[in-house]
Amino acid sequence: MIVSSGTKKPNIHAGAYVAPTATISGDVTIEEGCAVLFGAIISAEGAPIVIGANSVVMENAVIKSSGGKVMQFPCSIGESCMIGPGAYVIGATIEPGVFIASGAQVRNGETIAENSTVGEIPKSFFQDVFNLPDSEDVRAKAAENYSKFLRKTHAQDAVAEAPKKAAPKASLRKTEEPPPTQSTEVEKVVDVMFVELEEARLRREAAIEREKKTKR
C-alpha cells in the first residue's frame, strides 16, 4: 500500500520491488534494486526516509522517521543493507552494508557503522544461509544477492482473487410437496372424517325426531 501523507508521497524506483501487503507512507525514497517484503512498514512521520540501493527490508520490519518543530530524526538506510524480520529502526543512520538481525532495534539519533551487525546471529550465518564465505563486506554481498533473487522471484506476482462462496441452497421445507403416497393417505383420512361427521349429524337429527314423537 502506497500512502501519501499531506503533500509528501513515496518515491519508489521502478527497479525496486514492494510487496502488495507492505505499507510505504509519506516522504520515503526507495532506490533501485531494493526489495520490501510482505508486512513491512516504512513510514515517514515528520522527517524523510531514504532506503539505499540494493537493500532488503524483510517481513514485518518497521522503519520510521520522526520529527516536530524542535527536533528532526530522519532515517537513512545505506546501500546494500538488510533489515531482518520484525526489526525496528526509527530515526537512525544505518551506513552501507549493515545487517540488522531479526527483532533488533535501532533508535533515534543512533548511527550504525558500515559493514556491521546489530543483534545476535550464529557465527556461520552468512555461510549457512547465503553460501558466502566470511569477509568484511559479506553483509553487503548477502543483501545484494538476496535482493536480486527476491526481485526475480516476485517479478510476476499477481494478487489472486478470493474464492467465490457457493450460493446457499434454497430451503425446500416451505414449498416442498409431500410425495404422492403421503398425499393419498392424507386425502383418505380427510374423507373418512367427513363421513363420520355426516353420520353423527344424521344420528342427532333422528334422536331429535324420536324425542318429538314421544312428547306428542
N, C-alpha and C positions, 0 to 999 in steps of 0.2 A: 504494500500500500504506500503510495507516494502522496505526502500531505504538505500543502502549503501552510505556512504559519505567518499570518499578517501579510507583509509584502515579500516575504522570503519564501523561496521554494527550492527544493533539492535540484542539484545539477549532477546528473549521473551520466558518465561517459557511455557511449554506445557500445564500447567494447567491454563493459562490466556486466556481471550477472547479478540480479537481485531476485531472490525467491519471491513467489507471489504472496507468501504469508509474512514476509519481513515488512517492517514499518520504517520508512525514511521520512523525517519531518523537519521542515524549516530550512535554515541556511546550512545545508550539507553538500559537500562536494565529494563525489566518489570518482576516483580517477581510473584510467584504463587498466583493464586486466584484473580488477577486483572481483571477488565473489562474496556475496552476502547471503547467508543461508537462512533456512526456514526459522521463523520465530524471532529473528534478531531485531533489535530496536536501535535505531540511530536517530537521536532527537536533539536538535539544536534549540536550546532554551536561553535566549539572551546573548549568545555568542556563537561564532561559527564552528563547524566541524569539517575537517579535511581527512579523508581516507586515502593514503598514498597508493600509487600504482602497485598492482600485483599482490595486494593484501587480501587476507581472508578473514571474514567475520563469521564465526561459526554459530551453530544453532543456539538460539535463546540468549546470546550475548547482548549486553546493553552498553551502548556508547552514548554519552551525553556531554553537552557543554552547559555552562550556567553563567548567568550574568545579570547585573542590575545596574542601577545608576552609579553605584560606588565602585564595585569590583566586577571584573570580567574574567571568566575562566574558559577560554576557547579550548577545543580539544583537537589534537593533531596526532594522527596515526601515520607514521612514516612508511616509506615504500617497503614492500615485501615483509610485512608483519603478519602474525597470525594471532587472532583473538579467540581463545578457546571457548567451548560451550559453557554458557552460564556465567562467563566472566563479566565484570562490571568496571567500566572505565568512565570517569567523569572529570572533565576539566583538566586533563593531564596532557603532557607531551610524551609521546612514545616515539623514540628515534627508530631509524630503519633497522630491519632485521630482528625485531623483538618478538619473542613468543610469550603471550600471556596465557598461562595454563588454565585449565577448566576450573571455574569458580573463583579465580583470583580477582582481587580488587585493586584498582589504582585510582586515587582521589585527587581533588582539586589541587593544582599547583605542583604536583609531582612530575618529575622527569625521569624516564626510564632510559638508561644508556643503550647505545647501539649494540646489537648482537648479544643481548642478554635475555634471561628468562625470569619471569615473575611467577612464583608458585612452584610447587613441587612436581617433578616428573622423574620417572626412572632414568638411571644413568644412560641406558642404551635406547632411550625413547626414539630418537630420530633414526637410529639404525633399524630398530624393530618395526616402526610404523611407516617410515618413509624410505627405507632401504638406502639411507645416506650415511656415509662414514662421518665420524666426528670431525668437525673443523670449526674455525671461528665464525664462518658465515653459513653454517649448516641450517640455522633457523630461517634465513632469507631464502636459501635454496628450497627448503621444505615448503615455505609459503608460495613461492613461485610455481613449483611443480604441482602443488595441490590446487592452486587457483586455476592453473591451465587445465587440469583434469576436471575440475568442477564445471568450468565454463563449457567444456566439450560435452560432458555428460548431460548437462541440463539444457543444452542448446535447443533441443526440440521439445522441451516440456510444454504441456498444454493442460489447462485446468479441465478435468473430466467432469461431465455432468453428473449430478446426483441421480442415483437410480430412481425411476419413477415408481411411485407407490401404486399397487394394484387397486382398481376401483372396488369399493366394498360391494359385496353381493347383496342384491335386493332381497329383503326378507319375504318369504312366501307364506308366512303364517296367516296374514290377514286376507290374502287373496286366493290362497290355495284351496281348491275344491276337494271334498272328500272323494276317495276312489269310488267307482260305480257300485261295488258290492256294499260299501258302507252307506251310500246314498239310498240304495234299495231297502236296506234294513230300516233306515230311519223312516222311509215312507210307509212301510208296513206297520211300524209302531204307531204312527200318526193315524192310519186308517182304523186300526183296532180301537184306539182311544175314542174316535168319533162314533164307532158302532156301539161301544159300551155306553157312551153318554146318551145316544139316541134311545137305547133300550131302557136306561134308567128313567128318561123323560116319559116314555110310554107307560112304565110301571107306576110312576107317580100319578099320571092322569087317570089310569084305571082305578087306582086306590081312591082317588077323589070322587070318581063317578059312583063307586060302590058305596061310599060313605053317604052320598046324597040320597041314594035309593033307600038306605037303611033308615034315614031320618024321616022319610015320607011314610 
